[in-house]
């Protein structure tokens, strides 16, 4: 007996499999709101998801985000090798725990924490600066409550003083943990917290003043040194001991390397805790953040839990329990791989590319540069003439070239100012800076020949104004604010992102 067989090439088998499944997929789509009844071949499942993900933006062209989008292959290998390690299992993964402690010590020393060489810094790794801020805020609230109870005073109305330019995670903390958020309003040309106004708002119920090292809106550093001086004076006059927290999510890995003489960290006595995002200029993929305290006295013991059901007594102070180890390991890789010299060179290169883009935009004569030269490497800019077109239209035009450049209005009381913002990261090269500048110029020239989308809106506003009495007529500034609000609503889904 002769047995014959037909051998099919693996690629042909795979193509046939995917083709067969694809036809079934068209007739019977995978439910979006419940699990499919039947299993799906792994190749087909991969292809379906991969095809949908192609519609996402390109991470390296996402200039809205501060988050790292490139790492070395060697580090990616370490990440992949540790994806199945649960960081909370400290007894099972003691080396990973040790790497986290080393990272905390490195960051604490970078921020000039007053610790001896043989002492361990007080801090913890988090999933981002949002969690880090929650933990720091809870420490301030608990210390304030404990003191007020001991003094026999009310402790039910804590507040935090900060600028209106804070990231949304501060609003989350205030709402979730029942703390009043007292915001210093912004003014035209000054888009960060004014230390003088902030200290004026401090009262006996203020658990801390939060300063931002690297505003989300403009990248500018707030004057923490002046805040420390003014708050020290007020504490002396009132007998209070209101502390400072520094939200260094964006600027914490910038200032030590580019502005080493700038005093913003634990060199200032009232700074009790600092958070920083490892997944921003710490140069690690999301999500990892860090919070460090000045000393053990600044972290109440009652907030630290001890567990033993994983093999030994383990202290834990986090909002979540299980989390991956890979980002902790990746952070340590970057610290020993780059060292101080490497980080300094990368940040200098980011600032140089920011300067190049700034000069190109200034040469057009069409933009006002809102961001400052000292701060996070980003460029925030507005249109000099927004009577015909807006920054929101430019943002939409740039998407046609593949760029994601956010447009937004400033926080209160500067909502009438609308800007574009470009975040310069490690993987944003000089050639990309030149290309972006070229595409921005093309977008503006294209809008110049298109009819103004504002004309209809402005005519509508004018018609309403003409119907009112003389005393009710809107000023030019009010009309500008209304137009900005109109465009803000159109792009309401485009929120500023990750912490």
Beta strands, then each sheet from edge to edge (+ up, - down):
strand 1: 122-126
strand 2: 159-163
strand 3: 180-184
strand 4: 206-212
strand 5: 243-247
strand 6: 271-277
strand 7: 289-293
strand 8: 305-307
strand 9: 314-316
strand 10: 367-369
strand 11: 378-383
strand 12: 406-409
strand 13: 418-423
sheet 1: 1+ 7- 6+ 5+ 4+ 2+ 3+
sheet 2: 8+ 9-
sheet 3: 10+ 11- 13+ 12-
end
